[in-house]
Amino acid sequence: MAHTIQKIVITISVWYIIVLKIRRHNIIIKGFVETTQNLPSYLNICKRSEPNIDDCVWKSIDKLRPYLISGIPTLNIPPMEPLLVPLVKVDQSVGPIYVKSQYNDVKIMGTSKFVVEDLKMNFDDNSFSLQIYFPTLNITSDYSITGKILIMPIIGKGALNANFTDVVVTSVLSGERFKKNNTNGIEEEYFRVTDVKVHFKIGGSNTHLDNLFNGDPRLGNSMNKFLNDNWHIIAYEIKPILEEAISEMIKELCDDFFNNYSYDVLFPK
């Protein structure tokens, strides 16, 4: 369960950075796109014709780090520290893990401490890849869960506290360019996402669920120990479904964004 929240959190954090890279080229105010000379000084412009575009984007991301902590309202970017997720639902009914769970008021600490390990911008085949390392992530939320994990039944409703270490996430976005008329009726080239791949690797995990089995301390302690002793197995079973679901979610979000701005606005020459 907690791994479910963590993976969604990582994915949100990764695409914060991708969207920031895109949005550094323009500011949206009252529905109009301002020219780049009006951009804040802390935003670097990386043109796609630059020979060292990857290094430029890398430095731009690092320069933005202090502003990500409190958010950037002019770019419609909420705070990363803490990162707030109102609601997460999970319905897993295949294999040895069968659970239905819901997480409310999810709060994540540590997302702003990311380290960019690898970044590649390929404008020839319209693909972008990003690998990020998170030293630690702490997640708290209200939860409710019912079902079975491996051979153990589980039911509970209360508070969740989870810690994850040495988290590595790799995301690859592929797309294509196409032409359409903008809001002024002028034909321009746009970008749409055709595929998103997300992969996770977790170094360590420790999770605690309060009030399992209606507050029975013996059963609750046993289940928490079972979850922490077997977190690798649980993560392995849930991981493919989560990666697919999150990839679809990212694609929808990216399509909504790319549909509003021409390719040359997002990626100037």
VMD Tcl script that draws the C-alpha trace (Angstrom):
set ca {
  {0.00 0.00 0.00}
  {2.61 2.47 1.12}
  {4.69 1.55 -1.91}
  {1.72 2.55 -4.02}
  {1.72 6.05 -2.58}
  {5.48 6.32 -2.85}
  {5.52 5.42 -6.53}
  {2.84 7.95 -7.36}
  {4.76 10.56 -5.39}
  {8.00 9.84 -7.22}
  {6.28 10.07 -10.55}
  {4.69 13.41 -9.64}
  {8.10 14.69 -8.54}
  {9.76 13.57 -11.77}
  {7.18 15.25 -13.96}
  {7.39 18.42 -11.89}
  {10.90 18.66 -13.31}
  {9.89 17.82 -16.89}
  {7.08 20.37 -16.85}
  {9.41 22.96 -15.34}
  {11.85 22.38 -18.20}
  {9.03 23.00 -20.63}
  {7.44 25.94 -18.86}
  {10.67 27.89 -18.39}
  {10.13 29.21 -21.93}
  {6.94 31.11 -21.13}
  {4.68 32.52 -18.42}
  {0.93 32.25 -18.56}
  {-0.85 35.35 -17.30}
  {-4.56 35.89 -17.88}
  {-4.46 33.47 -20.80}
  {-1.65 35.15 -22.74}
  {1.88 33.91 -23.43}
  {4.47 36.55 -22.64}
  {7.77 36.76 -24.47}
  {10.90 35.25 -22.96}
  {12.39 38.63 -22.05}
  {9.70 38.90 -19.36}
  {10.70 35.63 -17.72}
  {11.98 35.76 -14.13}
  {15.75 35.85 -13.82}
  {15.86 32.44 -12.15}
  {14.58 30.71 -15.29}
  {17.21 29.72 -17.84}
  {16.23 29.28 -21.48}
  {17.68 26.20 -23.17}
  {17.21 26.25 -26.93}
  {16.96 22.93 -28.71}
  {19.74 23.98 -31.10}
  {22.27 24.26 -28.27}
  {25.03 21.64 -28.59}
  {24.98 20.98 -24.84}
  {21.23 21.09 -24.33}
  {21.31 18.30 -21.70}
  {23.80 20.21 -19.55}
  {21.78 23.40 -19.93}
  {18.57 21.73 -18.78}
  {20.44 20.03 -15.94}
  {21.73 23.39 -14.67}
  {18.31 24.99 -15.11}
  {16.71 22.33 -12.93}
  {19.33 22.76 -10.23}
  {18.90 26.54 -10.30}
  {15.15 26.11 -9.81}
  {15.54 23.89 -6.75}
  {15.16 26.68 -4.10}
  {11.98 27.92 -5.78}
  {10.47 24.44 -5.99}
  {10.36 24.16 -2.21}
  {7.74 26.92 -1.85}
  {6.28 26.60 -5.34}
  {6.13 28.99 -8.31}
  {2.60 30.49 -8.58}
  {3.31 32.31 -11.87}
  {4.08 28.95 -13.47}
  {1.19 27.18 -11.75}
  {3.63 24.99 -9.83}
  {2.61 24.03 -6.27}
  {5.13 23.56 -3.43}
  {7.28 20.44 -3.47}
  {8.09 20.56 0.24}
  {5.87 19.12 1.40}
  {4.25 17.71 -1.70}
  {0.52 17.29 -1.11}
  {-1.66 14.68 -2.82}
  {-5.35 14.92 -1.86}
  {-6.38 11.36 -2.70}
  {-4.89 8.06 -3.87}
  {-6.96 4.92 -4.56}
  {-5.64 1.41 -5.18}
  {-7.55 -1.64 -6.39}
  {-5.26 -4.66 -6.81}
  {-6.98 -7.98 -7.45}
  {-4.44 -10.06 -9.38}
  {-1.87 -12.48 -8.01}
  {-0.95 -12.95 -4.34}
  {-1.91 -9.38 -3.43}
  {-5.61 -8.54 -3.28}
  {-6.33 -5.17 -1.68}
  {-8.60 -2.19 -1.97}
  {-7.19 0.88 -0.28}
  {-7.59 4.64 -0.14}
  {-5.19 7.32 1.10}
  {-6.36 10.83 1.98}
  {-4.35 14.01 2.63}
  {-1.06 12.46 1.56}
  {1.96 14.53 2.58}
  {5.42 13.79 1.18}
  {8.68 15.17 2.50}
  {12.03 14.90 0.73}
  {11.00 15.39 -2.90}
  {12.99 18.63 -3.21}
  {16.22 16.78 -2.31}
  {16.28 15.06 -5.68}
  {19.55 14.45 -7.55}
  {19.45 14.35 -11.35}
  {21.59 11.35 -12.31}
  {20.92 11.34 -16.04}
  {19.02 13.51 -18.53}
  {18.73 13.26 -22.30}
  {16.77 15.53 -24.65}
  {16.48 13.97 -28.11}
  {14.70 16.36 -30.48}
  {15.44 14.21 -33.53}
  {13.18 11.35 -32.43}
  {11.06 13.44 -30.01}
  {12.03 11.53 -26.87}
  {13.09 12.72 -23.44}
  {14.51 10.63 -20.60}
  {15.23 11.50 -16.99}
  {16.70 9.52 -14.11}
  {16.41 10.95 -10.62}
  {17.68 9.80 -7.22}
  {15.86 10.55 -3.97}
  {17.96 9.88 -0.82}
  {14.90 9.66 1.42}
  {11.14 10.10 1.14}
  {8.77 10.32 4.11}
  {5.06 9.85 3.49}
  {2.17 10.37 5.91}
  {-1.55 10.07 5.24}
  {-4.90 8.82 6.48}
  {-5.62 5.39 5.07}
  {-8.25 2.66 4.80}
  {-7.50 -0.83 3.51}
  {-9.07 -4.25 3.20}
  {-7.94 -7.43 1.45}
  {-5.11 -9.95 1.52}
  {-1.35 -9.57 1.10}
  {0.36 -12.84 0.21}
  {-1.28 -15.22 2.72}
  {-2.16 -12.56 5.30}
  {-5.59 -10.88 5.55}
  {-5.47 -7.15 6.25}
  {-8.02 -4.58 7.32}
  {-7.60 -1.18 8.92}
  {-8.32 2.52 8.97}
  {-6.06 5.14 10.53}
  {-2.73 6.90 10.03}
  {0.11 5.80 7.76}
  {3.78 6.68 8.13}
  {6.28 5.36 5.58}
  {9.97 5.98 4.93}
  {11.82 5.08 1.74}
  {15.55 5.29 1.02}
  {17.72 5.25 -2.10}
  {14.86 5.66 -4.54}
  {15.71 5.81 -8.25}
  {13.09 6.59 -10.87}
  {13.57 6.55 -14.63}
  {11.01 8.11 -16.95}
  {10.99 8.12 -20.77}
  {8.54 10.21 -22.75}
  {8.09 9.72 -26.49}
  {5.99 11.82 -28.83}
  {5.41 13.23 -32.28}
  {4.93 16.61 -33.90}
  {1.79 17.52 -35.80}
  {0.22 20.65 -37.27}
  {-3.01 22.33 -36.26}
  {-4.48 25.83 -36.10}
  {-3.85 27.84 -32.96}
  {-6.49 29.97 -31.22}
  {-5.89 32.71 -33.82}
  {-6.53 30.33 -36.73}
  {-2.87 30.19 -37.75}
  {-1.38 26.76 -38.51}
  {1.49 25.84 -36.17}
  {3.41 22.77 -35.20}
  {2.48 21.12 -31.90}
  {3.71 18.17 -29.87}
  {1.73 15.24 -28.50}
  {2.79 12.38 -26.27}
  {2.49 8.90 -27.76}
  {4.08 6.83 -24.99}
  {5.33 7.19 -21.41}
  {7.44 4.63 -19.56}
  {8.11 4.81 -15.82}
  {10.39 2.45 -13.86}
  {11.22 2.45 -10.15}
  {13.91 1.07 -7.90}
  {13.72 1.28 -4.11}
  {16.69 0.69 -1.82}
  {14.90 0.39 1.50}
  {11.45 0.74 3.06}
  {9.85 0.98 6.50}
  {6.09 1.37 6.94}
  {3.76 1.66 9.92}
  {-0.05 1.51 9.76}
  {-1.93 2.57 12.88}
  {-5.19 0.96 13.95}
  {-4.96 -2.25 11.95}
  {-7.60 -4.86 12.76}
  {-9.71 -2.36 14.72}
  {-6.81 -1.40 16.96}
  {-5.76 -4.89 18.04}
  {-2.11 -4.29 19.07}
  {-0.99 -7.90 18.65}
  {-2.41 -8.33 15.16}
  {-1.40 -4.80 14.17}
  {2.22 -5.24 15.23}
  {2.40 -8.62 13.50}
  {1.05 -7.19 10.24}
  {3.41 -4.20 10.29}
  {6.35 -6.55 10.85}
  {5.10 -8.79 8.02}
  {4.81 -5.81 5.63}
  {8.31 -4.58 6.42}
  {9.87 -8.06 6.25}
  {8.30 -8.71 2.84}
  {8.33 -5.25 1.23}
  {10.48 -6.43 -1.70}
  {7.90 -9.07 -2.65}
  {4.99 -6.67 -2.25}
  {6.70 -4.00 -4.34}
  {7.55 -6.55 -7.05}
  {3.94 -7.72 -7.32}
  {2.38 -4.24 -7.43}
  {5.08 -2.48 -9.46}
  {3.99 -3.39 -13.04}
  {0.38 -2.36 -12.49}
  {1.39 0.90 -10.86}
  {3.91 1.77 -13.56}
  {1.31 1.25 -16.27}
  {-1.39 3.24 -14.46}
  {0.92 6.11 -13.62}
  {2.28 6.22 -17.18}
  {-1.26 6.63 -18.50}
  {-1.94 9.39 -15.99}
  {1.23 11.25 -16.99}
  {0.35 10.95 -20.67}
  {-3.06 12.53 -20.09}
  {-1.53 15.39 -18.10}
  {1.16 16.02 -20.71}
  {-1.35 15.95 -23.57}
  {-3.46 18.58 -21.81}
  {-0.41 20.81 -21.45}
  {1.18 20.31 -24.88}
  {-2.14 20.91 -26.61}
  {-2.10 24.56 -25.48}
  {1.32 25.65 -26.76}
  {3.08 25.36 -30.09}
  {6.33 23.43 -30.38}
  {8.43 26.55 -30.99}
  {7.04 28.18 -27.86}
  {7.86 25.16 -25.73}
  {11.18 24.36 -27.43}
  {12.62 27.47 -29.14}
  {15.29 27.00 -31.82}
}
mol new
graphics top color blue
foreach p $ca { graphics top sphere $p radius 0.5 }
foreach p [lrange $ca 0 end-1] q [lrange $ca 1 end] { graphics top cylinder $p $q radius 0.2 }
display resetview
